[in-house]
């Protein structure tokens, strides 16, 4: 057997092997790379796998196996939730509930949420959801007014704290000067 570095056996490939060629523009040549094909001349175009006809080959998009699509959150209808709760209530045998959850692709916590919604009456077809705050103009206006009032309240509290600090400093200054507030008349304060 040849040694690993012999000229006839390099990395398990025979360097003198010539692959059969069926594509135009490529000619058999000694193995110079993977596949054993080399261009005929420097002006020859490399093999692209497309036929030489005038129309282009359809483009095939190969998904990247390392990139996954963003998962979409499942939405369950009221009828589906009620059906699942009813089926779960009918499960009496050992393992039946687990089989139901596996078949439907649900978690036990999801079933618990469905049961809670049923107990609260939210799965009743007559019950409709309240509109979201961002879509109801009255709620939007009241929320904006509340935020403005909270901002004003915060500003007034900040001003009050500053005024209290100034008053505390004035009291300390009066003590250092030996004057008390009773000694000062209202005329001197102005």
Secondary structure, 3 states (H helix, E strand, C coil): CCCCCCCCCECCECCCCCCCCCCCCEEECCCCCCCCEEECCCCCCCCCCCCCCCCCCCCCCCCCCCCCCCCCCCCCCHHHHHHHHHHHHHCCCCCHHHHHHHHHCCCHHHHHHHHHHHHCCCCCCCCCCCCCCCCCHHHHHHHHHHHHHHHHHHHHHHHHHHHHHHHHHHHHHHHHHCCCCCCCCHHHHC
